[in-house]
Amino acid sequence: MEDSYDLKSFIGRNTRIGWKGATSGAGRLLDATSDYLVIHEAKGGVIYYRRHHIHSMSMDSRDTSDLEGELAKAIPEYVKKDSFDKIIEGLQYCWVQINRGGEEQVEGVLGDIFPDYVLLIAHDEMVVIFKHSIRSIGMGVKKAEKEPEEKEQEKKEQEKKEQEKKEQERTENKSKKDGWQYWKGSRYFKAGM
């Protein structure tokens, strides 16, 4: 993307980063610098995209909203720095998601930061991530609490699986018992006695 193209005029508009796929993201554009873009996703928190990793972005041509009025009240606090590397430093010791979507996505606490790489504590592992490979970093994206409807649906599915498993065990036990009775009652069994 050319630096001469002023993306600041799109701040406040609903924006999609990338076209499709796991690495794409959509939300309200909060900031645009020559090094990174800031998107507020409804369920994903605040995501910082390194600008030279962005291949495309799109906006609804009918959307003329900006960050004034009611929208300004809904904007979360976010880190504002001169460069993407400074953003990474500003998120040190926070729970972050690096390279959202896809196979390279990893979540954890951002630990030590070095000139070429960062350390991320993810569960029981310490992950070394080279800075040049970080396409995006998200703040406040810790696995969100599920909606009550999702929890209820998940609970019903789990109960259904447990019931199916119990039924399958009963069927297997009955067939084993029937097989033993058949084998026990057969002539071969009696002949062997």
Secondary structure, 3 states (H helix, E strand, C coil): CCCCCCHHHHCCCEEEECCCCCCCEEEEEEEECCCEEEEEECCCEEEEEEHHHCCCEEECCCCCCCCCCHHHHCCCCCCCCCCHHHHHHHCCCCEEEECCCCCCCEEEEEEEECCCEEEEEECCEEEEEEHHHCCEEEECCCCCCCCHHHHHHHHHHHHHHHHHHHHHHHHHHHHHHHHHHHHHHCHHHHHCC
